[in-house]
Each structure stands twice: as C-alpha cells, then as structure tokens.
Amino acid sequence: MNIDTVIDGVIKAEGGYVNDSRDAGGETNWGITIATARANGYAGAMRDLPRAKAVEIYRNRYVVAPGFDAVGKLSGPIAGELVDTGVNMGPTVAGRFLQRALNGLVDGASLVVDGEVGPRSIAALRSFLDRRGKEGETRLLALLNAQQGTRYLELAEGRTANRAFLFGWLARIMA
C-alpha cells in the first residue's frame, strides 16, 4: 500500500476549504475538521491549513494510529477503504466494519468488535486472504462498502441536515 496515494485520494474526495452550516463537523479544509486540526496542534485559520499539515494528520491519525498500515501490508485496497471510511466516519467505525466483516467471513473468527485493529484482527485478515485470495479481497471490500452505505443512510435518517450529504457520500462507495 502506498500511503501517500491513499491520502491523496482522500484529499481529492474531501476537497478544499468548506464551511457548510449543515455540516456538524463545522469548518473543514482538505477534509480535516477544525476540532481535529486543533487536536493535532494547528492553531491557524482553517482556510489556511497547509496541505502538508493535513497529510501529516491523515498519516498519524487515520493510517498509523488505527493500525491500517498493518492492513496495508496484506491488502492495499482494503487499507485504502479503511482509511477513507475512517476519515469520513472515524477510524473506530472503520475498524468495527472490518471486524464485523471478518467475523462473518472467517470460520472460527470471534473478534471483539471494538474498532481496535490489532494482532487478532490482522491474523484473521491474513487467514481470510490466504484462503480466499483476490476474490476474497473483492468480496470483503463489497461487505465493507455495504456497511458504509448502511451507516450513511442511518446518519441521514438520524439527522435531517445530513440528507443534503447522502447523495455525495454514496459516491465514496462507488469508486
């Protein structure tokens, strides 16, 4: 997995500066919310957030911290999907999606669905990919996207303002 390519794809999907009053995340730039920027040491105006700082935040918070770099050693496409989902919904949500999918797909898997992608999750993924290969990877991606789509619909159902974003969010699972 090329982390830079994944991050570039996320930045392209997220776009530049946005301050949409309907968005619960508030101001964003490069897809980084103001709260995330502040939590990662950026104190300037969001409109001026350097792309390099966004890349640093993505790498640390959405690739390394949740363990998606370890996933990338086994499958670049799955890691890329988890990073994108993690940016959009939170890394813990993406990790839970993976764990739920593996529990359903791997005989004998009994992962705790806590969003922490650690050694047991990585071992289950390795076992699945060793057994099912490229076709398994494709089906796992489909299952991750199905969960993501369901979550988008739930977000739109739970908060009327989110309905304005549902159509665009679905583009993330169509790529």
Buried (B, 14 or more C-beta within 10 A) or exposed (E): BEBEEBBBBBBEBBEEEBEEEEBEEEBBBBBBBBEBBEEBEBEEEBEEBEEEBBBBBBBEBBBEEBBBBBBBEBBBBBBBBBBBBBBBBBBBBBBBBBBBBBBEBBEEBEBEBEBBBBEBBBBBBBBBBEEBEEEBBEBBBEBBBEBBBEBBBEBBEEEEEBEEBBEEBBEBBEE
